[in-house]
Amino acid sequence: MCQSCSTGKCNWGIATQNPELVKRLNPDIAYERLINLLTAWNNEIKEMLGGMGINAIDSLRGNRLMLRGVGLNLKELEILGIKHAGE
């Protein structure tokens, strides 16, 4: 977020070698938060798919009829072979 990772002066201690900042990191809490994030993403994807009447993400493989583009221009939609969201 603060875009200072490459400087070695990461305010959070994630991308730094500064022992004082690194001490603030707790891998036990971090892995639980990562699991929570991935679980939430998984549930969100399942909810969105369910709203489209799809029961598994594998059902999208090779099926461009179900895919829709958001924030894409007409040329990008044409290249991808998909319709704009709402069509």
PDB file of N, CA, C and O in Angstrom:
ATOM      1  N   MET A   1       0.821  -1.200   0.000  1.00  0.00           N
ATOM      2  CA  MET A   1       0.000   0.000   0.000  1.00  0.00           C
ATOM      3  C   MET A   1       0.857   1.254   0.000  1.00  0.00           C
ATOM      4  O   MET A   1       0.544   2.217  -0.699  1.00  0.00           O
ATOM      5  N   CYS A   2       1.910   1.255   0.757  1.00  0.00           N
ATOM      6  CA  CYS A   2       2.711   2.477   0.822  1.00  0.00           C
ATOM      7  C   CYS A   2       3.830   2.451  -0.208  1.00  0.00           C
ATOM      8  O   CYS A   2       4.594   3.410  -0.322  1.00  0.00           O
ATOM      9  N   GLN A   3       3.931   1.369  -0.952  1.00  0.00           N
ATOM     10  CA  GLN A   3       4.859   1.226  -2.074  1.00  0.00           C
ATOM     11  C   GLN A   3       6.314   1.472  -1.694  1.00  0.00           C
ATOM     12  O   GLN A   3       7.064   2.092  -2.448  1.00  0.00           O
ATOM     13  N   SER A   4       6.705   0.987  -0.529  1.00  0.00           N
ATOM     14  CA  SER A   4       8.109   1.128  -0.127  1.00  0.00           C
ATOM     15  C   SER A   4       8.761  -0.242   0.083  1.00  0.00           C
ATOM     16  O   SER A   4       9.812  -0.335   0.717  1.00  0.00           O
ATOM     17  N   CYS A   5       8.144  -1.307  -0.446  1.00  0.00           N
ATOM     18  CA  CYS A   5       8.673  -2.660  -0.254  1.00  0.00           C
ATOM     19  C   CYS A   5      10.096  -2.788  -0.771  1.00  0.00           C
ATOM     20  O   CYS A   5      10.951  -3.380  -0.112  1.00  0.00           O
ATOM     21  N   SER A   6      10.347  -2.238  -1.941  1.00  0.00           N
ATOM     22  CA  SER A   6      11.657  -2.407  -2.571  1.00  0.00           C
ATOM     23  C   SER A   6      12.754  -1.590  -1.899  1.00  0.00           C
ATOM     24  O   SER A   6      13.932  -1.782  -2.199  1.00  0.00           O
ATOM     25  N   THR A   7      12.396  -0.699  -1.012  1.00  0.00           N
ATOM     26  CA  THR A   7      13.397   0.149  -0.360  1.00  0.00           C
ATOM     27  C   THR A   7      13.989  -0.508   0.878  1.00  0.00           C
ATOM     28  O   THR A   7      15.000  -0.040   1.402  1.00  0.00           O
ATOM     29  N   GLY A   8      13.375  -1.583   1.350  1.00  0.00           N
ATOM     30  CA  GLY A   8      13.832  -2.220   2.578  1.00  0.00           C
ATOM     31  C   GLY A   8      13.357  -1.483   3.818  1.00  0.00           C
ATOM     32  O   GLY A   8      13.811  -1.767   4.926  1.00  0.00           O
ATOM     33  N   LYS A   9      12.438  -0.530   3.633  1.00  0.00           N
ATOM     34  CA  LYS A   9      11.931   0.267   4.753  1.00  0.00           C
ATOM     35  C   LYS A   9      10.419   0.094   4.903  1.00  0.00           C
ATOM     36  O   LYS A   9       9.699   1.051   5.188  1.00  0.00           O
ATOM     37  N   CYS A  10       9.962  -1.112   4.710  1.00  0.00           N
ATOM     38  CA  CYS A  10       8.539  -1.414   4.816  1.00  0.00           C
ATOM     39  C   CYS A  10       8.046  -1.065   6.218  1.00  0.00           C
ATOM     40  O   CYS A  10       8.585  -1.551   7.212  1.00  0.00           O
ATOM     41  N   ASN A  11       7.031  -0.230   6.289  1.00  0.00           N
ATOM     42  CA  ASN A  11       6.498   0.202   7.586  1.00  0.00           C
ATOM     43  C   ASN A  11       5.924  -0.943   8.409  1.00  0.00           C
ATOM     44  O   ASN A  11       5.883  -0.870   9.637  1.00  0.00           O
ATOM     45  N   TRP A  12       5.484  -1.989   7.740  1.00  0.00           N
ATOM     46  CA  TRP A  12       4.866  -3.118   8.437  1.00  0.00           C
ATOM     47  C   TRP A  12       5.863  -4.208   8.777  1.00  0.00           C
ATOM     48  O   TRP A  12       5.566  -5.087   9.585  1.00  0.00           O
ATOM     49  N   GLY A  13       7.052  -4.165   8.167  1.00  0.00           N
ATOM     50  CA  GLY A  13       8.060  -5.173   8.452  1.00  0.00           C
ATOM     51  C   GLY A  13       7.985  -6.396   7.567  1.00  0.00           C
ATOM     52  O   GLY A  13       8.751  -7.342   7.756  1.00  0.00           O
ATOM     53  N   ILE A  14       7.075  -6.399   6.602  1.00  0.00           N
ATOM     54  CA  ILE A  14       6.900  -7.571   5.742  1.00  0.00           C
ATOM     55  C   ILE A  14       8.074  -7.722   4.784  1.00  0.00           C
ATOM     56  O   ILE A  14       8.568  -8.829   4.570  1.00  0.00           O
ATOM     57  N   ALA A  15       8.518  -6.612   4.209  1.00  0.00           N
ATOM     58  CA  ALA A  15       9.577  -6.654   3.196  1.00  0.00           C
ATOM     59  C   ALA A  15      10.805  -5.907   3.697  1.00  0.00           C
ATOM     60  O   ALA A  15      11.351  -5.063   2.987  1.00  0.00           O
ATOM     61  N   THR A  16      11.231  -6.204   4.883  1.00  0.00           N
ATOM     62  CA  THR A  16      12.382  -5.512   5.449  1.00  0.00           C
ATOM     63  C   THR A  16      13.294  -6.506   6.161  1.00  0.00           C
ATOM     64  O   THR A  16      12.879  -7.609   6.516  1.00  0.00           O
ATOM     65  N   GLN A  17      14.503  -6.107   6.356  1.00  0.00           N
ATOM     66  CA  GLN A  17      15.448  -6.913   7.131  1.00  0.00           C
ATOM     67  C   GLN A  17      15.688  -6.280   8.504  1.00  0.00           C
ATOM     68  O   GLN A  17      16.513  -6.765   9.278  1.00  0.00           O
ATOM     69  N   ASN A  18      14.973  -5.205   8.800  1.00  0.00           N
ATOM     70  CA  ASN A  18      15.119  -4.511  10.075  1.00  0.00           C
ATOM     71  C   ASN A  18      14.551  -5.400  11.184  1.00  0.00           C
ATOM     72  O   ASN A  18      13.346  -5.648  11.218  1.00  0.00           O
ATOM     73  N   PRO A  19      15.405  -5.878  12.089  1.00  0.00           N
ATOM     74  CA  PRO A  19      14.944  -6.809  13.133  1.00  0.00           C
ATOM     75  C   PRO A  19      13.828  -6.240  14.009  1.00  0.00           C
ATOM     76  O   PRO A  19      12.965  -6.990  14.464  1.00  0.00           O
ATOM     77  N   GLU A  20      13.830  -4.949  14.251  1.00  0.00           N
ATOM     78  CA  GLU A  20      12.785  -4.340  15.088  1.00  0.00           C
ATOM     79  C   GLU A  20      11.414  -4.427  14.407  1.00  0.00           C
ATOM     80  O   GLU A  20      10.403  -4.682  15.062  1.00  0.00           O
ATOM     81  N   LEU A  21      11.393  -4.215  13.099  1.00  0.00           N
ATOM     82  CA  LEU A  21      10.127  -4.302  12.372  1.00  0.00           C
ATOM     83  C   LEU A  21       9.693  -5.753  12.173  1.00  0.00           C
ATOM     84  O   LEU A  21       8.505  -6.066  12.250  1.00  0.00           O
ATOM     85  N   VAL A  22      10.644  -6.624  11.920  1.00  0.00           N
ATOM     86  CA  VAL A  22      10.327  -8.038  11.703  1.00  0.00           C
ATOM     87  C   VAL A  22       9.714  -8.654  12.960  1.00  0.00           C
ATOM     88  O   VAL A  22       8.885  -9.558  12.849  1.00  0.00           O
ATOM     89  N   LYS A  23      10.096  -8.193  14.145  1.00  0.00           N
ATOM     90  CA  LYS A  23       9.562  -8.729  15.404  1.00  0.00           C
ATOM     91  C   LYS A  23       8.049  -8.543  15.509  1.00  0.00           C
ATOM     92  O   LYS A  23       7.376  -9.287  16.222  1.00  0.00           O
ATOM     93  N   ARG A  24       7.518  -7.545  14.794  1.00  0.00           N
ATOM     94  CA  ARG A  24       6.072  -7.285  14.879  1.00  0.00           C
ATOM     95  C   ARG A  24       5.246  -8.325  14.130  1.00  0.00           C
ATOM     96  O   ARG A  24       4.040  -8.439  14.352  1.00  0.00           O
ATOM     97  N   LEU A  25       5.883  -9.079  13.251  1.00  0.00           N
ATOM     98  CA  LEU A  25       5.152 -10.073  12.466  1.00  0.00           C
ATOM     99  C   LEU A  25       4.915 -11.324  13.289  1.00  0.00           C
ATOM    100  O   LEU A  25       5.803 -11.793  14.001  1.00  0.00           O
ATOM    101  N   ASN A  26       3.718 -11.854  13.186  1.00  0.00           N
ATOM    102  CA  ASN A  26       3.375 -13.073  13.901  1.00  0.00           C
ATOM    103  C   ASN A  26       2.835 -14.080  12.878  1.00  0.00           C
ATOM    104  O   ASN A  26       1.679 -13.984  12.468  1.00  0.00           O
ATOM    105  N   PRO A  27       3.665 -15.041  12.465  1.00  0.00           N
ATOM    106  CA  PRO A  27       3.239 -16.000  11.447  1.00  0.00           C
ATOM    107  C   PRO A  27       2.003 -16.803  11.853  1.00  0.00           C
ATOM    108  O   PRO A  27       1.217 -17.197  10.991  1.00  0.00           O
ATOM    109  N   ASP A  28       1.819 -17.050  13.142  1.00  0.00           N
ATOM    110  CA  ASP A  28       0.655 -17.823  13.590  1.00  0.00           C
ATOM    111  C   ASP A  28      -0.644 -17.081  13.306  1.00  0.00           C
ATOM    112  O   ASP A  28      -1.633 -17.684  12.887  1.00  0.00           O
ATOM    113  N   ILE A  29      -0.639 -15.789  13.532  1.00  0.00           N
ATOM    114  CA  ILE A  29      -1.826 -14.979  13.232  1.00  0.00           C
ATOM    115  C   ILE A  29      -1.967 -14.779  11.729  1.00  0.00           C
ATOM    116  O   ILE A  29      -3.074 -14.815  11.192  1.00  0.00           O
ATOM    117  N   ALA A  30      -0.837 -14.569  11.052  1.00  0.00           N
ATOM    118  CA  ALA A  30      -0.860 -14.304   9.610  1.00  0.00           C
ATOM    119  C   ALA A  30      -1.447 -15.473   8.835  1.00  0.00           C
ATOM    120  O   ALA A  30      -2.235 -15.264   7.912  1.00  0.00           O
ATOM    121  N   TYR A  31      -1.078 -16.703   9.193  1.00  0.00           N
ATOM    122  CA  TYR A  31      -1.604 -17.830   8.436  1.00  0.00           C
ATOM    123  C   TYR A  31      -3.106 -17.995   8.678  1.00  0.00           C
ATOM    124  O   TYR A  31      -3.835 -18.394   7.770  1.00  0.00           O
ATOM    125  N   GLU A  32      -3.576 -17.695   9.890  1.00  0.00           N
ATOM    126  CA  GLU A  32      -5.013 -17.771  10.161  1.00  0.00           C
ATOM    127  C   GLU A  32      -5.767 -16.727   9.341  1.00  0.00           C
ATOM    128  O   GLU A  32      -6.844 -17.003   8.813  1.00  0.00           O
ATOM    129  N   ARG A  33      -5.196 -15.527   9.239  1.00  0.00           N
ATOM    130  CA  ARG A  33      -5.827 -14.477   8.446  1.00  0.00           C
ATOM    131  C   ARG A  33      -5.835 -14.827   6.970  1.00  0.00           C
ATOM    132  O   ARG A  33      -6.801 -14.534   6.266  1.00  0.00           O
ATOM    133  N   LEU A  34      -4.768 -15.450   6.497  1.00  0.00           N
ATOM    134  CA  LEU A  34      -4.707 -15.869   5.100  1.00  0.00           C
ATOM    135  C   LEU A  34      -5.756 -16.933   4.818  1.00  0.00           C
ATOM    136  O   LEU A  34      -6.430 -16.887   3.789  1.00  0.00           O
ATOM    137  N   ILE A  35      -5.894 -17.882   5.718  1.00  0.00           N
ATOM    138  CA  ILE A  35      -6.925 -18.918   5.566  1.00  0.00           C
ATOM    139  C   ILE A  35      -8.309 -18.273   5.543  1.00  0.00           C
ATOM    140  O   ILE A  35      -9.152 -18.653   4.730  1.00  0.00           O
ATOM    141  N   ASN A  36      -8.552 -17.308   6.422  1.00  0.00           N
ATOM    142  CA  ASN A  36      -9.840 -16.616   6.455  1.00  0.00           C
ATOM    143  C   ASN A  36     -10.103 -15.892   5.144  1.00  0.00           C
ATOM    144  O   ASN A  36     -11.220 -15.925   4.628  1.00  0.00           O
ATOM    145  N   LEU A  37      -9.068 -15.229   4.595  1.00  0.00           N
ATOM    146  CA  LEU A  37      -9.216 -14.503   3.337  1.00  0.00           C
ATOM    147  C   LEU A  37      -9.552 -15.454   2.197  1.00  0.00           C
ATOM    148  O   LEU A  37     -10.481 -15.199   1.430  1.00  0.00           O
ATOM    149  N   LEU A  38      -8.807 -16.542   2.081  1.00  0.00           N
ATOM    150  CA  LEU A  38      -9.054 -17.501   1.001  1.00  0.00           C
ATOM    151  C   LEU A  38     -10.416 -18.178   1.153  1.00  0.00           C
ATOM    152  O   LEU A  38     -11.094 -18.438   0.159  1.00  0.00           O
ATOM    153  N   THR A  39     -10.814 -18.459   2.379  1.00  0.00           N
ATOM    154  CA  THR A  39     -12.137 -19.048   2.627  1.00  0.00           C
ATOM    155  C   THR A  39     -13.234 -18.072   2.218  1.00  0.00           C
ATOM    156  O   THR A  39     -14.230 -18.473   1.615  1.00  0.00           O
ATOM    157  N   ALA A  40     -13.055 -16.798   2.542  1.00  0.00           N
ATOM    158  CA  ALA A  40     -14.044 -15.781   2.167  1.00  0.00           C
ATOM    159  C   ALA A  40     -14.125 -15.651   0.648  1.00  0.00           C
ATOM    160  O   ALA A  40     -15.221 -15.562   0.094  1.00  0.00           O
ATOM    161  N   TRP A  41     -12.970 -15.640  -0.033  1.00  0.00           N
ATOM    162  CA  TRP A  41     -12.978 -15.574  -1.502  1.00  0.00           C
ATOM    163  C   TRP A  41     -13.691 -16.789  -2.087  1.00  0.00           C
ATOM    164  O   TRP A  41     -14.474 -16.663  -3.028  1.00  0.00           O
ATOM    165  N   ASN A  42     -13.416 -17.956  -1.530  1.00  0.00           N
ATOM    166  CA  ASN A  42     -14.063 -19.185  -1.997  1.00  0.00           C
ATOM    167  C   ASN A  42     -15.582 -19.077  -1.860  1.00  0.00           C
ATOM    168  O   ASN A  42     -16.321 -19.431  -2.779  1.00  0.00           O
ATOM    169  N   ASN A  43     -16.041 -18.586  -0.706  1.00  0.00           N
ATOM    170  CA  ASN A  43     -17.484 -18.445  -0.486  1.00  0.00           C
ATOM    171  C   ASN A  43     -18.086 -17.407  -1.426  1.00  0.00           C
ATOM    172  O   ASN A  43     -19.188 -17.603  -1.937  1.00  0.00           O
ATOM    173  N   GLU A  44     -17.375 -16.304  -1.661  1.00  0.00           N
ATOM    174  CA  GLU A  44     -17.867 -15.268  -2.581  1.00  0.00           C
ATOM    175  C   GLU A  44     -18.012 -15.815  -3.993  1.00  0.00           C
ATOM    176  O   GLU A  44     -19.011 -15.562  -4.667  1.00  0.00           O
ATOM    177  N   ILE A  45     -17.004 -16.570  -4.440  1.00  0.00           N
ATOM    178  CA  ILE A  45     -17.057 -17.145  -5.793  1.00  0.00           C
ATOM    179  C   ILE A  45     -18.223 -18.116  -5.902  1.00  0.00           C
ATOM    180  O   ILE A  45     -18.955 -18.098  -6.891  1.00  0.00           O
ATOM    181  N   LYS A  46     -18.400 -18.962  -4.894  1.00  0.00           N
ATOM    182  CA  LYS A  46     -19.524 -19.913  -4.910  1.00  0.00           C
ATOM    183  C   LYS A  46     -20.859 -19.174  -4.948  1.00  0.00           C
ATOM    184  O   LYS A  46     -21.783 -19.592  -5.646  1.00  0.00           O
ATOM    185  N   GLU A  47     -20.960 -18.082  -4.203  1.00  0.00           N
ATOM    186  CA  GLU A  47     -22.201 -17.313  -4.169  1.00  0.00           C
ATOM    187  C   GLU A  47     -22.488 -16.675  -5.530  1.00  0.00           C
ATOM    188  O   GLU A  47     -23.624 -16.684  -6.005  1.00  0.00           O
ATOM    189  N   MET A  48     -21.436 -16.121  -6.153  1.00  0.00           N
ATOM    190  CA  MET A  48     -21.621 -15.506  -7.480  1.00  0.00           C
ATOM    191  C   MET A  48     -21.991 -16.563  -8.519  1.00  0.00           C
ATOM    192  O   MET A  48     -22.873 -16.342  -9.349  1.00  0.00           O
ATOM    193  N   LEU A  49     -21.319 -17.707  -8.472  1.00  0.00           N
ATOM    194  CA  LEU A  49     -21.633 -18.773  -9.416  1.00  0.00           C
ATOM    195  C   LEU A  49     -23.063 -19.267  -9.211  1.00  0.00           C
ATOM    196  O   LEU A  49     -23.797 -19.494 -10.173  1.00  0.00           O
ATOM    197  N   GLY A  50     -23.445 -19.429  -7.953  1.00  0.00           N
ATOM    198  CA  GLY A  50     -24.811 -19.863  -7.658  1.00  0.00           C
ATOM    199  C   GLY A  50     -25.837 -18.888  -8.192  1.00  0.00           C
ATOM    200  O   GLY A  50     -26.897 -19.293  -8.669  1.00  0.00           O
ATOM    201  N   GLY A  51     -25.527 -17.599  -8.115  1.00  0.00           N
ATOM    202  CA  GLY A  51     -26.429 -16.588  -8.657  1.00  0.00           C
ATOM    203  C   GLY A  51     -26.587 -16.683 -10.165  1.00  0.00           C
ATOM    204  O   GLY A  51     -27.592 -16.243 -10.724  1.00  0.00           O
ATOM    205  N   MET A  52     -25.585 -17.262 -10.819  1.00  0.00           N
ATOM    206  CA  MET A  52     -25.645 -17.450 -12.271  1.00  0.00           C
ATOM    207  C   MET A  52     -26.173 -18.836 -12.635  1.00  0.00           C
ATOM    208  O   MET A  52     -26.264 -19.183 -13.812  1.00  0.00           O
ATOM    209  N   GLY A  53     -26.519 -19.624 -11.619  1.00  0.00           N
ATOM    210  CA  GLY A  53     -27.038 -20.961 -11.876  1.00  0.00           C
ATOM    211  C   GLY A  53     -25.952 -21.976 -12.189  1.00  0.00           C
ATOM    212  O   GLY A  53     -26.217 -22.989 -12.836  1.00  0.00           O
ATOM    213  N   ILE A  54     -24.731 -21.714 -11.737  1.00  0.00           N
ATOM    214  CA  ILE A  54     -23.605 -22.609 -11.984  1.00  0.00           C
ATOM    215  C   ILE A  54     -23.233 -23.254 -10.660  1.00  0.00           C
ATOM    216  O   ILE A  54     -23.107 -22.565  -9.647  1.00  0.00           O
ATOM    217  N   ASN A  55     -23.055 -24.572 -10.659  1.00  0.00           N
ATOM    218  CA  ASN A  55     -22.794 -25.261  -9.397  1.00  0.00           C
ATOM    219  C   ASN A  55     -21.313 -25.522  -9.133  1.00  0.00           C
ATOM    220  O   ASN A  55     -20.965 -25.937  -8.028  1.00  0.00           O
ATOM    221  N   ALA A  56     -20.432 -25.296 -10.104  1.00  0.00           N
ATOM    222  CA  ALA A  56     -18.999 -25.522  -9.895  1.00  0.00           C
ATOM    223  C   ALA A  56     -18.191 -24.651 -10.845  1.00  0.00           C
ATOM    224  O   ALA A  56     -18.607 -24.409 -11.978  1.00  0.00           O
ATOM    225  N   ILE A  57     -17.057 -24.188 -10.392  1.00  0.00           N
ATOM    226  CA  ILE A  57     -16.209 -23.341 -11.225  1.00  0.00           C
ATOM    227  C   ILE A  57     -15.706 -24.114 -12.448  1.00  0.00           C
ATOM    228  O   ILE A  57     -15.435 -23.518 -13.490  1.00  0.00           O
ATOM    229  N   ASP A  58     -15.582 -25.432 -12.323  1.00  0.00           N
ATOM    230  CA  ASP A  58     -15.166 -26.251 -13.464  1.00  0.00           C
ATOM    231  C   ASP A  58     -16.163 -26.172 -14.613  1.00  0.00           C
ATOM    232  O   ASP A  58     -15.813 -26.423 -15.766  1.00  0.00           O
ATOM    233  N   SER A  59     -17.393 -25.826 -14.295  1.00  0.00           N
ATOM    234  CA  SER A  59     -18.416 -25.702 -15.339  1.00  0.00           C
ATOM    235  C   SER A  59     -18.119 -24.552 -16.286  1.00  0.00           C
ATOM    236  O   SER A  59     -18.641 -24.522 -17.401  1.00  0.00           O
ATOM    237  N   LEU A  60     -17.292 -23.608 -15.863  1.00  0.00           N
ATOM    238  CA  LEU A  60     -16.939 -22.475 -16.714  1.00  0.00           C
ATOM    239  C   LEU A  60     -15.870 -22.825 -17.738  1.00  0.00           C
ATOM    240  O   LEU A  60     -15.739 -22.139 -18.751  1.00  0.00           O
ATOM    241  N   ARG A  61     -15.113 -23.870 -17.492  1.00  0.00           N
ATOM    242  CA  ARG A  61     -14.015 -24.238 -18.383  1.00  0.00           C
ATOM    243  C   ARG A  61     -14.553 -24.534 -19.778  1.00  0.00           C
ATOM    244  O   ARG A  61     -15.403 -25.404 -19.963  1.00  0.00           O
ATOM    245  N   GLY A  62     -14.044 -23.798 -20.742  1.00  0.00           N
ATOM    246  CA  GLY A  62     -14.432 -24.002 -22.130  1.00  0.00           C
ATOM    247  C   GLY A  62     -15.824 -23.507 -22.457  1.00  0.00           C
ATOM    248  O   GLY A  62     -16.329 -23.786 -23.545  1.00  0.00           O
ATOM    249  N   ASN A  63     -16.452 -22.790 -21.562  1.00  0.00           N
ATOM    250  CA  ASN A  63     -17.817 -22.325 -21.786  1.00  0.00           C
ATOM    251  C   ASN A  63     -17.853 -20.804 -21.738  1.00  0.00           C
ATOM    252  O   ASN A  63     -18.201 -20.226 -20.709  1.00  0.00           O
ATOM    253  N   ARG A  64     -17.503 -20.160 -22.825  1.00  0.00           N
ATOM    254  CA  ARG A  64     -17.474 -18.699 -22.876  1.00  0.00           C
ATOM    255  C   ARG A  64     -18.870 -18.088 -22.877  1.00  0.00           C
ATOM    256  O   ARG A  64     -19.021 -16.885 -22.667  1.00  0.00           O
ATOM    257  N   LEU A  65     -19.883 -18.905 -23.110  1.00  0.00           N
ATOM    258  CA  LEU A  65     -21.243 -18.373 -23.126  1.00  0.00           C
ATOM    259  C   LEU A  65     -21.634 -17.811 -21.766  1.00  0.00           C
ATOM    260  O   LEU A  65     -22.474 -16.915 -21.683  1.00  0.00           O
ATOM    261  N   MET A  66     -21.026 -18.333 -20.691  1.00  0.00           N
ATOM    262  CA  MET A  66     -21.362 -17.895 -19.350  1.00  0.00           C
ATOM    263  C   MET A  66     -20.511 -16.708 -18.878  1.00  0.00           C
ATOM    264  O   MET A  66     -20.866 -16.044 -17.904  1.00  0.00           O
ATOM    265  N   LEU A  67     -19.391 -16.438 -19.564  1.00  0.00           N
ATOM    266  CA  LEU A  67     -18.491 -15.376 -19.139  1.00  0.00           C
ATOM    267  C   LEU A  67     -18.968 -14.023 -19.628  1.00  0.00           C
ATOM    268  O   LEU A  67     -19.521 -13.918 -20.723  1.00  0.00           O
ATOM    269  N   ARG A  68     -18.761 -12.983 -18.827  1.00  0.00           N
ATOM    270  CA  ARG A  68     -19.127 -11.620 -19.185  1.00  0.00           C
ATOM    271  C   ARG A  68     -17.968 -10.703 -18.828  1.00  0.00           C
ATOM    272  O   ARG A  68     -17.258 -10.936 -17.851  1.00  0.00           O
ATOM    273  N   GLY A  69     -17.785  -9.664 -19.624  1.00  0.00           N
ATOM    274  CA  GLY A  69     -16.718  -8.706 -19.391  1.00  0.00           C
ATOM    275  C   GLY A  69     -17.215  -7.489 -18.638  1.00  0.00           C
ATOM    276  O   GLY A  69     -18.294  -6.971 -18.929  1.00  0.00           O
ATOM    277  N   VAL A  70     -16.443  -7.033 -17.681  1.00  0.00           N
ATOM    278  CA  VAL A  70     -16.753  -5.829 -16.920  1.00  0.00           C
ATOM    279  C   VAL A  70     -15.577  -4.881 -17.077  1.00  0.00           C
ATOM    280  O   VAL A  70     -14.433  -5.263 -16.828  1.00  0.00           O
ATOM    281  N   GLY A  71     -15.846  -3.660 -17.483  1.00  0.00           N
ATOM    282  CA  GLY A  71     -14.790  -2.664 -17.623  1.00  0.00           C
ATOM    283  C   GLY A  71     -13.914  -2.874 -18.840  1.00  0.00           C
ATOM    284  O   GLY A  71     -12.798  -2.357 -18.885  1.00  0.00           O
ATOM    285  N   LEU A  72     -14.388  -3.617 -19.828  1.00  0.00           N
ATOM    286  CA  LEU A  72     -13.630  -3.862 -21.048  1.00  0.00           C
ATOM    287  C   LEU A  72     -14.254  -3.076 -22.201  1.00  0.00           C
ATOM    288  O   LEU A  72     -15.465  -2.860 -22.236  1.00  0.00           O
ATOM    289  N   ASN A  73     -13.415  -2.657 -23.133  1.00  0.00           N
ATOM    290  CA  ASN A  73     -13.955  -1.966 -24.300  1.00  0.00           C
ATOM    291  C   ASN A  73     -14.404  -2.997 -25.348  1.00  0.00           C
ATOM    292  O   ASN A  73     -14.171  -4.195 -25.185  1.00  0.00           O
ATOM    293  N   LEU A  74     -15.043  -2.528 -26.411  1.00  0.00           N
ATOM    294  CA  LEU A  74     -15.598  -3.438 -27.412  1.00  0.00           C
ATOM    295  C   LEU A  74     -14.527  -4.300 -28.073  1.00  0.00           C
ATOM    296  O   LEU A  74     -14.759  -5.479 -28.344  1.00  0.00           O
ATOM    297  N   LYS A  75     -13.362  -3.723 -28.332  1.00  0.00           N
ATOM    298  CA  LYS A  75     -12.275  -4.477 -28.972  1.00  0.00           C
ATOM    299  C   LYS A  75     -11.807  -5.609 -28.055  1.00  0.00           C
ATOM    300  O   LYS A  75     -11.594  -6.729 -28.520  1.00  0.00           O
ATOM    301  N   GLU A  76     -11.648  -5.334 -26.776  1.00  0.00           N
ATOM    302  CA  GLU A  76     -11.223  -6.364 -25.818  1.00  0.00           C
ATOM    303  C   GLU A  76     -12.266  -7.479 -25.711  1.00  0.00           C
ATOM    304  O   GLU A  76     -11.923  -8.660 -25.660  1.00  0.00           O
ATOM    305  N   LEU A  77     -13.529  -7.093 -25.678  1.00  0.00           N
ATOM    306  CA  LEU A  77     -14.597  -8.094 -25.636  1.00  0.00           C
ATOM    307  C   LEU A  77     -14.569  -8.965 -26.883  1.00  0.00           C
ATOM    308  O   LEU A  77     -14.766 -10.178 -26.809  1.00  0.00           O
ATOM    309  N   GLU A  78     -14.323  -8.339 -28.031  1.00  0.00           N
ATOM    310  CA  GLU A  78     -14.258  -9.074 -29.287  1.00  0.00           C
ATOM    311  C   GLU A  78     -13.084 -10.052 -29.288  1.00  0.00           C
ATOM    312  O   GLU A  78     -13.231 -11.202 -29.702  1.00  0.00           O
ATOM    313  N   ILE A  79     -11.930  -9.598 -28.828  1.00  0.00           N
ATOM    314  CA  ILE A  79     -10.744 -10.457 -28.778  1.00  0.00           C
ATOM    315  C   ILE A  79     -10.985 -11.660 -27.866  1.00  0.00           C
ATOM    316  O   ILE A  79     -10.626 -12.788 -28.206  1.00  0.00           O
ATOM    317  N   LEU A  80     -11.595 -11.411 -26.705  1.00  0.00           N
ATOM    318  CA  LEU A  80     -11.859 -12.482 -25.746  1.00  0.00           C
ATOM    319  C   LEU A  80     -13.035 -13.368 -26.165  1.00  0.00           C
ATOM    320  O   LEU A  80     -13.184 -14.481 -25.662  1.00  0.00           O
ATOM    321  N   GLY A  81     -13.860 -12.880 -27.076  1.00  0.00           N
ATOM    322  CA  GLY A  81     -15.013 -13.640 -27.516  1.00  0.00           C
ATOM    323  C   GLY A  81     -16.098 -13.742 -26.474  1.00  0.00           C
ATOM    324  O   GLY A  81     -16.793 -14.754 -26.387  1.00  0.00           O
ATOM    325  N   ILE A  82     -16.250 -12.681 -25.670  1.00  0.00           N
ATOM    326  CA  ILE A  82     -17.275 -12.687 -24.631  1.00  0.00           C
ATOM    327  C   ILE A  82     -18.151 -11.443 -24.768  1.00  0.00           C
ATOM    328  O   ILE A  82     -17.804 -10.495 -25.471  1.00  0.00           O
ATOM    329  N   LYS A  83     -19.284 -11.468 -24.087  1.00  0.00           N
ATOM    330  CA  LYS A  83     -20.208 -10.339 -24.096  1.00  0.00           C
ATOM    331  C   LYS A  83     -19.965  -9.440 -22.899  1.00  0.00           C
ATOM    332  O   LYS A  83     -19.317  -9.840 -21.932  1.00  0.00           O
ATOM    333  N   HIS A  84     -20.481  -8.238 -22.968  1.00  0.00           N
ATOM    334  CA  HIS A  84     -20.400  -7.314 -21.852  1.00  0.00           C
ATOM    335  C   HIS A  84     -21.374  -7.749 -20.772  1.00  0.00           C
ATOM    336  O   HIS A  84     -22.414  -8.334 -21.071  1.00  0.00           O
ATOM    337  N   ALA A  85     -21.047  -7.468 -19.523  1.00  0.00           N
ATOM    338  CA  ALA A  85     -21.938  -7.804 -18.419  1.00  0.00           C
ATOM    339  C   ALA A  85     -23.279  -7.131 -18.629  1.00  0.00           C
ATOM    340  O   ALA A  85     -23.330  -5.959 -19.002  1.00  0.00           O
ATOM    341  N   GLY A  86     -24.344  -7.838 -18.402  1.00  0.00           N
ATOM    342  CA  GLY A  86     -25.685  -7.304 -18.574  1.00  0.00           C
ATOM    343  C   GLY A  86     -26.323  -7.745 -19.888  1.00  0.00           C
ATOM    344  O   GLY A  86     -27.512  -7.508 -20.099  1.00  0.00           O
ATOM    345  N   GLU A  87     -25.570  -8.371 -20.762  1.00  0.00           N
ATOM    346  CA  GLU A  87     -26.124  -8.856 -22.036  1.00  0.00           C
ATOM    347  C   GLU A  87     -26.543 -10.286 -21.918  1.00  0.00           C
ATOM    348  O   GLU A  87     -27.032 -10.868 -22.887  1.00  0.00           O
TER     349      GLU A  87
END
